[in-house]
Amino acid sequence: MHYYTVSCMKQLNVTRITVVLKRDYEGQNCSIARTLELIGERWTMLILRDVFLGVRRFEHFQAELGVARNVLSSRLARLVDEGILEKRRYQERPARYEYRLTEKGIDLWPVLISLVKWGDKHAAASGPPRIIEHRGCGGQVNDHLSCDRCGQPLGARDVMTRPGPGASAVAA
């Protein structure tokens, strides 16, 4: 197949084969592949999660995520270049910036909520670390992205979060 490259390494009489996806997905007409190219990397997804939770400033991302400064800087720059985040100056001297979701970024809300819901169901043994509630009535967001209390379809601006039963659980 022309979609991957294979490298072999021999160690202790064991042959390992590593499959590495090409970055350009040549020959594929696939929206999932193109989207993963933009947001599929681990740190990028966690940055997006934190932006939706209200984190805005570089030093706060770094404190929340524990990511190396160069990695964080690179991921934020990519999100800005792709129009998912916008960079706004909040201080002149020294120049300091905050990062805000654009409409394109806000359109990722259903994707992140779907991942949250899946993770809460399959990877949160102690329960959801965060509860996502409808600002209007306090109901929770269901799997169909509507309020389980009033039935209203919900978007990113309609909800708030609070700690859930799994909030104090330490990740293994």
Secondary structure, 3 states (H helix, E strand, C coil): CCCEEEEEEEECCEEEEEEEECCCCCCCCCHHHHHHHHHCCHHHHHHHHHHHCCCCEHHHHHHHHCCCHHHHHHHHHHHHHCCCEEEEEEECCCCEEEEEECHHHHCCHHHHHHHHHHHHHHCCCCCCCEEEEECCCCCEECCCCEECCCCCECCHHHEEEEECCCCCCCCC
